[in-house]
Amino acid sequence: MKTTRSATKRTEVDTQVIEHLSNLSYAVMDRFLAMQRAISPDPRLSYPRYRVLSWVDATREVSISEISASLGIARSTASEMVGRMVRDGLVKKKTDSDDARSVVITLTPVGQRLIKRRKKELWDAHSSLVKDLSRDDQHAFVSAFETLERLTRTEDGEESVD
């Protein structure tokens, strides 16, 4: 049975834990941001764009409504993002084969190369991050990230994209 934050028994917060967590969180975020900038300084690939390209790569085509729902943003914002990605040559719009009134987004060859390169860069960066850890520590590291992901979800279960 999955436990939610609201169902979890509340305990008193240790102020030293919060202070230590604050210091660690900034250090970890700074290191991950630096790693991200070093991996791919390509301005065409912000994190939301990476998510869209990665998703389109996995599913082959998505609608603007699906992008909007996945990122938790307004449909108009998703449409503007896709428009910029079309102008940058990363994706193209085409008529949905199941519904001629709908448009789906697909990757262009440029978008395919960019997402392939980015996924390899991330694979290499993540591999180098855990390469010196024992297998148990690697699993503990991933488990810690799973916990962070669970704790940072919004109340409606969606991810925050601010």
N, C-alpha and C positions, 0 to 999 in steps of 0.2 A: 504494500500500500504506500502510495506516494504521500509525503507530508508536505503541506504548504506552509508558508510563513505564518499565516493567520492561525493555523492549527497548532503551531509549535509552542510548547510551554516556554514562557518568557522567564529569563533569569536576570539577575542583577548584572549590569555591565561593569566590567573591570576597567577603570579609567586608564590604567597602564596598557592594557590590551588595545584600547582605542587609540591611544597616543602612538603606540608602536605600529599599529595598522595604518594610521595616517602617514607616518614616515615611510613605511614600506610601500604603500600604494603609489605614492608619488615617484619613488625610486624605480619601481617596476614599470609604471606607465612610461616614464622617461626613457627607460632602456628599450621597451618595446617600440615606442615611437621612433627612437634613433635607429633601431633595427629595421623598421619599416621604411624609413627614409633612405637608408643605405641599400636596401634590397631593390627598391624600384622608385627612383625619384621622378618617374614619368608623370607629368601633371595630368595626363588623360585618365589616370587610374586612381581616383579617390576611393575611399573604402565603400561608399554606397555603389559606385560604379563597378568596383570589383565584385561586390555581391551580385549585382544584376548580371554582369558578364559570366560569372561563375554559374549562376542559376540557369541562364540561357544555354550555356555550354552543356550543362547536365541534362536539360530537358529538351533542347533543340529549339524551342520557341515558347514565348510567354506573352501574355497580354499586358497592357498598361495597368489594368485593374489588378492583376496578380502582382505586379511589381509594387503598386501602391500598397496593397494589403501586406505583402511580405516585409516591406521597409517601414510600414506604419506611417506613411506619409499621404498627403492629399493626392488624389488622382491627377490634379493639375500640376503638382510638383513633380510627380513621376513622369508625366507627359513632357514637361520642360527638360528634365534630365535626359530622357530618351531622345528628345529633339537635339540636344547638344551632342549626344553620343552618335546620332545619325550624322550630324555635321562633321564630327571628328572621324567618321568612317569606321566606327567600331561595331555598329549594328545597323540593320536595315529593317524597314517596316514592310510587311506584305499582308495581303488579304488572307484571312483565316480560311483554310480549305473546308472547314466544317460550317462556317457561317460567313457569308460574303459581306455582311455588315460589320464584321469585326476585323481588327488589325492585330497581327502578332509581330513580335520582335524576334529577329534571328541575328546570329553573329555574321559579320563579314569576315573574309579571310584575314584582314588586319586585326579584327577583334579576336579571332581564333588564335592568331599568333601571340597577341598580347596576353591573353588569359593563360595560354599554355606556358609562356615564359614566366608570368607571375606565379603560377602554381608551382613551377619548378623552383623559383627563387624562395618561395615560402617553405617548400619541402626541405630545401637545403638549409635554410635558416633554422627551422624547427629541429632538424636533425642535429645541427651543430650545437643547439641549445641543450639537448639531452644526451648527446653522444657519450659523455663521461659519467653518466649516471648508471647505476645498476638497473636491471630490468624492474625490480621492485620500486626503486625511486622514480623511474620513468612513469610507471603506472600511478604512483602517488602524485606526481607532478600533474598528470592529466586529470586525476581525480580532484585535485585542488582547483583546476580550471573549470571542471564540471560544477563544482560547488559555487564558484564565483559566478558562473553563468546562471545557475539557478537562483542565487541570491540577488542578482541584479536585474532579473526580469521585472517588468512592471506588474502591477496587480492584475491586469487582464491577461497576463501571460505573454504579452508581446515584448520584443526587445526594445530597448531604448536606442534611438539613432541620433541623439543630439550631438 
